[in-house]
Amino acid sequence: FLSSATEGGDASSPNLPASAISREDHRAMAAFCLAQVCYEHPRGRSACWESHALGIASSVLESCMGDERSSLLTRWLCLLLGNLWDSNTHGRIAALERGVHELLGSLLFNARLPSVR
């Protein structure tokens, strides 16, 4: 879902004028949907794990670090990552191995994105 929004969407995307919603907005909506699917829903979290959401979300987060246009996307990616490892030891270990804690830590000191803190 997040990767299809990253790649420009697919045939099931709503028919909206190109100027109505930006690519960043689509990516933020995708991250929001995934964060909600994972929030206190073990089956949703499992589906996201099977789809490699941790790797995709952390890669997208790393690519948009410091971009002021991506602050909404960054916020939802942070919440998605938190929901993926909430009450999930396997998720926490995988996130630590991937260095997600370092990405999130660097956001705390990013002066250009205070809304993400």
TORPA-4810 file (N, C-alpha, C, O; in nm, 3 decimals):
<nodes>
NODE_1_0.082_-0.119_0.000_0.000_0.000_0.000_0.087_0.126_0.000_0.070_0.215_-0.083_F
NODE_2_0.180_0.131_0.094_0.270_0.246_0.101_0.361_0.250_-0.021_0.389_0.358_-0.073_L
NODE_3_0.407_0.134_-0.066_0.495_0.134_-0.182_0.420_0.173_-0.308_0.478_0.238_-0.395_S
NODE_4_0.292_0.135_-0.322_0.217_0.177_-0.440_0.192_0.327_-0.439_0.192_0.391_-0.544_S
NODE_5_0.171_0.384_-0.321_0.155_0.529_-0.313_0.288_0.598_-0.341_0.292_0.708_-0.397_A
NODE_6_0.395_0.533_-0.302_0.528_0.587_-0.329_0.556_0.588_-0.478_0.623_0.677_-0.529_T
NODE_7_0.505_0.487_-0.548_0.530_0.474_-0.691_0.427_0.545_-0.776_0.429_0.532_-0.898_E
NODE_8_0.337_0.619_-0.716_0.241_0.696_-0.793_0.100_0.641_-0.794_0.015_0.693_-0.866_G
NODE_9_0.073_0.537_-0.716_-0.062_0.485_-0.707_-0.089_0.375_-0.807_0.001_0.333_-0.880_G
NODE_10_-0.213_0.330_-0.809_-0.252_0.225_-0.902_-0.392_0.253_-0.952_-0.448_0.360_-0.927_D
NODE_11_-0.450_0.156_-1.024_-0.581_0.176_-1.084_-0.692_0.193_-0.982_-0.798_0.248_-1.014_A
NODE_12_-0.671_0.147_-0.858_-0.775_0.160_-0.757_-0.772_0.294_-0.685_-0.857_0.319_-0.599_S
NODE_13_-0.677_0.380_-0.718_-0.670_0.512_-0.656_-0.789_0.595_-0.698_-0.836_0.583_-0.811_S
NODE_14_-0.840_0.681_-0.607_-0.954_0.765_-0.643_-0.920_0.857_-0.760_-0.805_0.899_-0.776_P
NODE_15_-1.020_0.888_-0.840_-1.001_0.977_-0.954_-1.013_1.121_-0.908_-1.122_1.179_-0.911_N
NODE_16_-0.902_1.178_-0.867_-0.898_1.317_-0.823_-0.808_1.393_-0.917_-0.714_1.336_-0.973_L
NODE_17_-0.834_1.520_-0.936_-0.744_1.599_-1.020_-0.602_1.593_-0.964_-0.582_1.592_-0.843_P
NODE_18_-0.505_1.590_-1.053_-0.365_1.579_-1.010_-0.325_1.691_-0.916_-0.243_1.669_-0.827_A
NODE_19_-0.382_1.809_-0.933_-0.345_1.921_-0.847_-0.412_1.916_-0.711_-0.370_1.987_-0.619_S
NODE_20_-0.517_1.832_-0.695_-0.590_1.828_-0.569_-0.510_1.763_-0.458_-0.514_1.810_-0.344_A
NODE_21_-0.438_1.657_-0.488_-0.363_1.585_-0.386_-0.223_1.558_-0.439_-0.207_1.501_-0.547_I
NODE_22_-0.123_1.598_-0.364_0.015_1.580_-0.407_0.062_1.438_-0.379_-0.004_1.362_-0.308_S
NODE_23_0.173_1.404_-0.436_0.235_1.274_-0.414_0.264_1.254_-0.265_0.243_1.146_-0.212_R
NODE_24_0.313_1.358_-0.199_0.342_1.350_-0.056_0.215_1.325_0.025_0.217_1.251_0.123_E
NODE_25_0.104_1.386_-0.017_-0.022_1.361_0.053_-0.066_1.216_0.038_-0.115_1.156_0.133_D
NODE_26_-0.048_1.159_-0.080_-0.082_1.018_-0.102_0.002_0.929_-0.012_-0.049_0.834_0.049_H
NODE_27_0.127_0.958_-0.005_0.216_0.878_0.079_0.178_0.892_0.226_0.181_0.794_0.301_R
NODE_28_0.142_1.011_0.269_0.100_1.033_0.408_-0.030_0.958_0.436_-0.046_0.900_0.544_A
NODE_29_-0.125_0.959_0.341_-0.250_0.885_0.360_-0.224_0.736_0.370_-0.287_0.667_0.451_M
NODE_30_-0.133_0.685_0.290_-0.099_0.543_0.296_-0.038_0.508_0.431_-0.073_0.405_0.490_A
NODE_31_0.052_0.591_0.481_0.113_0.568_0.612_0.008_0.575_0.722_0.011_0.496_0.816_A
NODE_32_-0.086_0.670_0.710_-0.196_0.681_0.807_-0.278_0.552_0.810_-0.307_0.499_0.917_F
NODE_33_-0.315_0.503_0.692_-0.396_0.380_0.684_-0.324_0.262_0.747_-0.384_0.186_0.823_C
NODE_34_-0.196_0.247_0.717_-0.120_0.137_0.775_-0.104_0.152_0.926_-0.110_0.053_0.999_L
NODE_35_-0.084_0.274_0.972_-0.073_0.297_1.117_-0.203_0.259_1.187_-0.200_0.202_1.296_A
NODE_36_-0.315_0.288_1.124_-0.444_0.253_1.183_-0.470_0.102_1.179_-0.528_0.047_1.272_Q
NODE_37_-0.427_0.037_1.072_-0.442_-0.109_1.061_-0.363_-0.178_1.172_-0.407_-0.280_1.225_V
NODE_38_-0.248_-0.124_1.206_-0.161_-0.185_1.307_-0.202_-0.152_1.450_-0.166_-0.224_1.543_C
NODE_39_-0.276_-0.044_1.468_-0.305_0.004_1.603_-0.396_-0.093_1.678_-0.515_-0.103_1.649_Y
NODE_40_-0.338_-0.163_1.774_-0.410_-0.256_1.861_-0.490_-0.361_1.784_-0.593_-0.407_1.831_E
NODE_41_-0.442_-0.400_1.667_-0.506_-0.505_1.587_-0.399_-0.607_1.549_-0.326_-0.588_1.452_H
NODE_42_-0.391_-0.715_1.627_-0.285_-0.814_1.600_-0.287_-0.869_1.457_-0.181_-0.890_1.399_P
NODE_43_-0.404_-0.893_1.401_-0.409_-0.946_1.264_-0.361_-0.841_1.163_-0.294_-0.874_1.066_R
NODE_44_-0.396_-0.716_1.187_-0.349_-0.609_1.100_-0.199_-0.592_1.110_-0.132_-0.572_1.009_G
NODE_45_-0.148_-0.601_1.231_-0.003_-0.591_1.251_0.068_-0.706_1.182_0.173_-0.687_1.120_R
NODE_46_0.011_-0.826_1.192_0.071_-0.942_1.125_0.073_-0.923_0.974_0.171_-0.957_0.908_S
NODE_47_-0.035_-0.869_0.920_-0.040_-0.845_0.775_0.066_-0.744_0.733_0.129_-0.759_0.628_A
NODE_48_0.086_-0.643_0.815_0.190_-0.544_0.784_0.329_-0.604_0.794_0.416_-0.573_0.712_C
NODE_49_0.352_-0.692_0.893_0.481_-0.759_0.904_0.508_-0.844_0.781_0.618_-0.842_0.727_W
NODE_50_0.407_-0.918_0.738_0.423_-1.005_0.622_0.450_-0.924_0.495_0.509_-0.976_0.400_E
NODE_51_0.407_-0.798_0.493_0.428_-0.710_0.378_0.558_-0.630_0.390_0.586_-0.544_0.306_S
NODE_52_0.637_-0.659_0.493_0.764_-0.591_0.515_0.747_-0.440_0.539_0.827_-0.359_0.492_H
NODE_53_0.642_-0.405_0.613_0.612_-0.264_0.639_0.724_-0.195_0.717_0.749_-0.076_0.697_A
NODE_54_0.791_-0.268_0.806_0.899_-0.206_0.884_1.010_-0.157_0.791_1.054_-0.043_0.803_L
NODE_55_1.053_-0.242_0.702_1.160_-0.204_0.610_1.120_-0.092_0.516_1.196_0.002_0.493_G
NODE_56_0.999_-0.102_0.462_0.952_0.001_0.369_0.935_0.135_0.441_0.981_0.239_0.393_I
NODE_57_0.869_0.131_0.559_0.846_0.255_0.632_0.976_0.320_0.676_0.990_0.442_0.668_A
NODE_58_1.071_0.240_0.723_1.197_0.301_0.767_1.276_0.355_0.648_1.344_0.457_0.661_S
NODE_59_1.269_0.289_0.533_1.337_0.340_0.413_1.276_0.471_0.365_1.347_0.565_0.330_S
NODE_60_1.143_0.476_0.365_1.075_0.599_0.323_1.104_0.710_0.422_1.127_0.824_0.382_V
NODE_61_1.103_0.677_0.550_1.134_0.778_0.653_1.275_0.833_0.633_1.296_0.954_0.641_L
NODE_62_1.369_0.745_0.608_1.507_0.789_0.587_1.519_0.879_0.464_1.596_0.975_0.463_E
NODE_63_1.443_0.846_0.359_1.453_0.924_0.235_1.389_1.063_0.247_1.426_1.153_0.173_S
NODE_64_1.295_1.080_0.338_1.229_1.210_0.349_1.275_1.289_0.472_1.214_1.390_0.507_C
NODE_65_1.381_1.245_0.538_1.432_1.313_0.656_1.471_1.457_0.622_1.547_1.481_0.528_M
NODE_66_1.419_1.550_0.698_1.455_1.690_0.681_1.378_1.764_0.575_1.394_1.885_0.560_G
NODE_67_1.294_1.695_0.500_1.216_1.760_0.395_1.090_1.819_0.457_1.003_1.745_0.503_D
NODE_68_1.081_1.949_0.460_0.968_2.017_0.524_0.835_1.981_0.459_0.731_1.983_0.525_E
NODE_69_0.837_1.947_0.329_0.713_1.909_0.260_0.663_1.774_0.308_0.547_1.740_0.282_R
NODE_70_0.746_1.698_0.375_0.710_1.562_0.416_0.680_1.551_0.565_0.684_1.441_0.620_S
NODE_71_0.651_1.661_0.632_0.632_1.652_0.777_0.512_1.566_0.814_0.518_1.492_0.912_S
NODE_72_0.403_1.574_0.739_0.286_1.490_0.768_0.320_1.343_0.744_0.284_1.258_0.826_L
NODE_73_0.386_1.314_0.636_0.429_1.177_0.608_0.522_1.128_0.718_0.508_1.014_0.764_L
NODE_74_0.615_1.210_0.759_0.710_1.172_0.863_0.638_1.139_0.993_0.670_1.040_1.059_T
NODE_75_0.541_1.220_1.030_0.464_1.194_1.153_0.393_1.060_1.147_0.398_0.983_1.243_R
NODE_76_0.326_1.031_1.033_0.252_0.905_1.023_0.345_0.785_1.014_0.311_0.677_1.062_W
NODE_77_0.461_0.801_0.954_0.557_0.692_0.950_0.608_0.660_1.091_0.625_0.544_1.126_L
NODE_78_0.631_0.764_1.171_0.673_0.742_1.310_0.566_0.666_1.388_0.598_0.574_1.464_C
NODE_79_0.442_0.704_1.369_0.333_0.634_1.439_0.318_0.491_1.388_0.294_0.400_1.467_L
NODE_80_0.333_0.471_1.259_0.328_0.336_1.202_0.437_0.249_1.263_0.410_0.137_1.306_L
NODE_81_0.558_0.300_1.267_0.669_0.223_1.324_0.642_0.190_1.471_0.668_0.078_1.515_L
NODE_82_0.592_0.287_1.546_0.559_0.262_1.686_0.450_0.157_1.702_0.458_0.073_1.791_G
NODE_83_0.350_0.161_1.616_0.242_0.063_1.623_0.291_-0.076_1.584_0.239_-0.176_1.634_N
NODE_84_0.388_-0.084_1.495_0.440_-0.213_1.454_0.511_-0.286_1.568_0.503_-0.408_1.578_L
NODE_85_0.581_-0.212_1.654_0.653_-0.281_1.759_0.589_-0.269_1.896_0.643_-0.321_1.994_W
NODE_86_0.475_-0.202_1.907_0.403_-0.193_2.034_0.360_-0.333_2.079_0.294_-0.405_2.005_D
NODE_87_0.398_-0.370_2.200_0.367_-0.503_2.255_0.414_-0.614_2.164_0.347_-0.717_2.152_S
NODE_88_0.527_-0.595_2.099_0.576_-0.692_2.001_0.728_-0.700_2.013_0.800_-0.621_1.953_N
NODE_89_0.775_-0.797_2.091_0.919_-0.811_2.114_0.994_-0.835_1.983_1.100_-0.777_1.961_T
NODE_90_0.939_-0.919_1.897_1.002_-0.945_1.767_1.015_-0.815_1.688_1.117_-0.791_1.624_H
NODE_91_0.912_-0.732_1.693_0.915_-0.604_1.623_1.020_-0.510_1.677_1.086_-0.440_1.601_G
NODE_92_1.035_-0.508_1.808_1.136_-0.421_1.869_1.277_-0.464_1.830_1.362_-0.381_1.800_R
NODE_93_1.299_-0.594_1.831_1.432_-0.645_1.795_1.462_-0.613_1.649_1.572_-0.569_1.616_I
NODE_94_1.364_-0.635_1.561_1.383_-0.607_1.418_1.410_-0.457_1.396_1.494_-0.421_1.314_A
NODE_95_1.339_-0.372_1.468_1.359_-0.228_1.453_1.498_-0.187_1.502_1.564_-0.105_1.439_A
NODE_96_1.542_-0.244_1.613_1.676_-0.214_1.664_1.783_-0.260_1.566_1.880_-0.189_1.541_L
NODE_97_1.765_-0.379_1.511_1.863_-0.431_1.415_1.871_-0.344_1.290_1.977_-0.331_1.229_E
NODE_98_1.758_-0.285_1.253_1.753_-0.201_1.133_1.800_-0.057_1.163_1.824_0.019_1.070_R
NODE_99_1.813_-0.021_1.290_1.860_0.113_1.327_1.750_0.218_1.326_1.777_0.337_1.313_G
NODE_100_1.626_0.174_1.339_1.513_0.267_1.337_1.521_0.364_1.454_1.481_0.480_1.442_V
NODE_101_1.571_0.318_1.567_1.582_0.405_1.684_1.672_0.525_1.655_1.648_0.635_1.706_H
NODE_102_1.775_0.505_1.573_1.863_0.616_1.538_1.792_0.717_1.448_1.810_0.838_1.462_E
NODE_103_1.711_0.666_1.354_1.632_0.757_1.269_1.536_0.840_1.353_1.528_0.962_1.337_L
NODE_104_1.465_0.774_1.442_1.369_0.845_1.525_1.438_0.942_1.619_1.389_1.052_1.643_L
NODE_105_1.553_0.902_1.673_1.628_0.991_1.760_1.674_1.117_1.688_1.673_1.226_1.746_G
NODE_106_1.715_1.102_1.563_1.760_1.220_1.489_1.646_1.317_1.461_1.669_1.437_1.444_S
NODE_107_1.524_1.267_1.456_1.409_1.356_1.434_1.385_1.448_1.553_1.332_1.558_1.537_L
NODE_108_1.425_1.404_1.671_1.405_1.487_1.791_1.486_1.616_1.786_1.449_1.715_1.849_L
NODE_109_1.595_1.614_1.711_1.684_1.729_1.706_1.677_1.802_1.572_1.761_1.888_1.544_F
NODE_110_1.579_1.768_1.490_1.565_1.831_1.359_1.486_1.960_1.374_1.365_1.958_1.395_N
NODE_111_1.554_2.072_1.362_1.491_2.203_1.382_1.392_2.236_1.270_1.302_2.318_1.290_A
NODE_112_1.408_2.174_1.154_1.320_2.205_1.041_1.185_2.134_1.052_1.090_2.172_0.982_R
NODE_113_1.174_2.034_1.137_1.048_1.960_1.150_1.001_1.955_1.296_0.991_1.846_1.353_L
NODE_114_0.973_2.070_1.356_0.933_2.067_1.497_0.799_1.997_1.519_0.773_1.946_1.628_P
NODE_115_0.714_1.993_1.417_0.583_1.930_1.434_0.593_1.778_1.449_0.500_1.714_1.497_S
NODE_116_0.704_1.721_1.407_0.722_1.576_1.417_0.755_1.534_1.560_0.720_1.425_1.604_V
NODE_117_0.823_1.623_1.632_0.860_1.590_1.771_0.739_1.563_1.852_0.749_1.534_1.971_R
</nodes>
